[in-house]
Every structure is written in C-alpha cells, then in structure tokens.
C-alpha cells in the first residue's frame, strides 16, 4: 500500500503561480505513470498531466505551456508547477499513481489539495 500526500494548494490571483507537491510513502519509480487530476465543483474529475517513469510528460490542452510536471525519485516526490493560473483552474487537485501505462485507472490516490484562482 502506498500513500500519497499532496501539498501546495491555496488561493492565488489570476496570472499567479503555485507549485503542488505529492510525496509518496514508498518508491515512485516502480509506477509506470504518475498523474495529476483535478475536479472542479459540479464537474467530473479530469486528468491534467502525466509523467512516465522515463520522464515523458503529457498535458491536457487547457494547461499546455502553463503547467510543468516533474519528479524526483530520490525524494519520492512529484511536482506540478502551475504558472499563469486562470479562474478555470480552480479545483481540487489530486495526485495519483498508476502501475500500468496509460490509459489505465489510478491504483492510488492522494487526498487532494484545493487550488482557488480568484481576485
């Protein structure tokens, strides 16, 4: 069993930046994929970004060029750098770990961290 703990959420003005972190209780390099998902009020949870154990990244179109997903296996941590944040980025952000390549359902979830983009 692996536990994932997110941090770094908060309130930020439009155009601002935040960096989310997700620390795992065990090794993350055994997972094929780590992912960041988000769920806005009244909407379904969506996949925002993924990073493979080889370091390849992918992003949903709405965040391309603004978000950067990175990993530090030694620290058992993944990061989501979010720049030029928009009100529509407001959501609870969840870290997830996948044993298998995408497309696949996550095997582990974090508890989520709230990101609010507002004046």
C-alpha positions as CSV (number, residue, x, y, z in Angstrom):
1,X,0.0,0.0,0.0
2,X,1.3,3.4,-1.0
3,X,0.1,6.7,0.5
4,X,0.2,9.9,-1.5
5,X,0.1,13.3,0.3
6,X,-0.4,16.5,-1.7
7,X,0.5,20.0,-0.6
8,X,1.0,23.4,-2.0
9,X,-2.6,24.4,-2.8
10,X,-4.0,27.8,-1.9
11,X,-5.6,31.0,-3.1
12,X,-3.8,32.8,-5.8
13,X,-4.8,35.7,-8.1
14,X,-5.2,35.2,-11.9
15,X,-1.8,35.2,-13.5
16,X,-0.1,33.9,-10.4
17,X,1.8,30.7,-9.8
18,X,1.7,27.7,-7.5
19,X,3.7,24.6,-7.1
20,X,1.9,21.4,-5.9
21,X,3.9,18.6,-4.4
22,X,3.0,15.0,-3.9
23,X,5.1,12.8,-1.5
24,X,4.7,9.1,-1.6
25,X,5.2,6.7,1.3
26,X,7.1,4.4,-0.9
27,X,9.2,4.3,-4.1
28,X,7.5,6.0,-7.1
29,X,9.9,4.7,-9.7
30,X,8.1,1.4,-9.7
31,X,5.0,3.0,-11.1
32,X,4.7,3.3,-14.8
33,X,2.9,6.6,-14.6
34,X,2.3,9.3,-12.0
35,X,-0.6,11.7,-12.7
36,X,-2.2,14.9,-11.5
37,X,-6.0,15.1,-11.8
38,X,-8.4,17.8,-10.8
39,X,-12.1,18.2,-10.0
40,X,-13.9,21.4,-10.1
41,X,-17.3,21.9,-8.4
42,X,-20.1,20.3,-10.4
43,X,-17.7,18.7,-12.8
44,X,-16.1,15.3,-13.3
45,X,-12.6,14.6,-12.3
46,X,-10.2,15.2,-15.2
47,X,-6.7,14.1,-16.0
48,X,-4.4,17.2,-16.1
49,X,-1.0,15.8,-16.6
50,X,1.1,12.6,-16.5
51,X,4.7,11.7,-16.2
52,X,6.1,8.3,-17.1
53,X,8.9,6.5,-15.1
54,X,11.1,7.5,-18.0
55,X,10.3,11.2,-17.5
56,X,8.0,11.7,-20.5
57,X,5.2,14.1,-19.8
58,X,1.8,14.8,-21.3
59,X,-0.8,17.6,-20.6
60,X,-4.4,18.3,-21.2
61,X,-4.7,21.0,-23.9
62,X,-6.0,23.6,-21.4
63,X,-2.8,23.7,-19.4
64,X,-0.1,23.2,-22.1
65,X,2.5,25.8,-21.9
66,X,1.5,26.8,-18.4
67,X,1.9,23.7,-16.2
68,X,5.1,21.6,-15.8
69,X,5.1,18.1,-14.3
70,X,8.4,16.9,-12.8
71,X,9.6,14.1,-10.5
72,X,12.3,13.4,-8.0
73,X,12.5,9.7,-7.4
74,X,15.1,10.1,-4.6
75,X,12.7,12.2,-2.7
76,X,9.7,10.1,-3.7
77,X,8.0,13.3,-4.8
78,X,6.3,14.7,-7.9
79,X,5.6,18.3,-8.6
80,X,3.2,20.3,-10.6
81,X,4.4,23.8,-11.4
82,X,1.4,25.9,-12.4
83,X,2.0,29.3,-14.0
84,X,-0.3,32.0,-15.4
85,X,-3.2,30.5,-13.4
86,X,-6.7,31.2,-14.6
87,X,-10.0,31.1,-12.7
88,X,-11.0,28.0,-14.6
89,X,-8.0,26.2,-13.0
90,X,-9.9,26.4,-9.7
91,X,-10.4,22.8,-8.5
92,X,-9.2,20.2,-6.0
93,X,-6.0,18.7,-7.4
94,X,-5.2,15.0,-6.8
95,X,-2.0,13.1,-7.2
96,X,-2.3,9.5,-8.5
97,X,-0.1,6.6,-9.2
98,X,-0.6,4.0,-12.0
99,X,1.0,0.6,-12.0
100,X,0.2,0.3,-15.7
101,X,0.8,2.6,-18.7
102,X,-1.9,5.0,-19.8
103,X,-4.8,4.6,-20.5
104,X,-5.3,3.0,-17.1
105,X,-7.1,3.8,-13.9
106,X,-5.1,5.0,-11.0
107,X,-4.2,2.4,-8.4
108,X,-3.6,5.0,-5.6
109,X,-4.9,8.5,-4.9
110,X,-3.9,11.3,-2.7
111,X,-6.4,13.2,-0.6
112,X,-6.4,16.3,-2.7
113,X,-5.3,19.9,-2.3
114,X,-7.5,22.9,-3.1
115,X,-6.4,25.4,-5.7
116,X,-8.5,28.6,-5.9
117,X,-7.7,31.2,-8.6
118,X,-9.6,34.4,-7.8
119,X,-9.3,38.1,-7.2
